[in-house]
């Protein structure tokens, strides 16, 4: 049984920082790419950042230079460090473990964690 458990969300003022964590179980974590998505009210879910099994990362243009995705294979955990947060970063953030050889957005999802950035 695959489980992805996010933590670290909360309320922060604009300009502040948060670090999200996603602990995975039930998968061979080191073989999977991992992604962070977000969904704001009334908007579609979007890929914020992804990291391949080898460690290469990609980011949405809106978060480049502010967010950093990383992984610790020994802990089966992926992180999203979010700095210089803006009110438009407010959303529910979801962890995604794509299927092996699958695209981001396939596979498994966490339950989501709320991030609220106040102005």
Buried (B, 14 or more C-beta within 10 A) or exposed (E): EEEBBBBBBEEBEEEBEBBBBBBBEEBEBEEBBBBBBBBBEEEEBBBBBBBBBEEEBBBBEEBEEBBBBBBEBEEBBBBBBBBEBBEEBBBBBBBBBBEEEEEBBBBBBBEBBEBBBEE
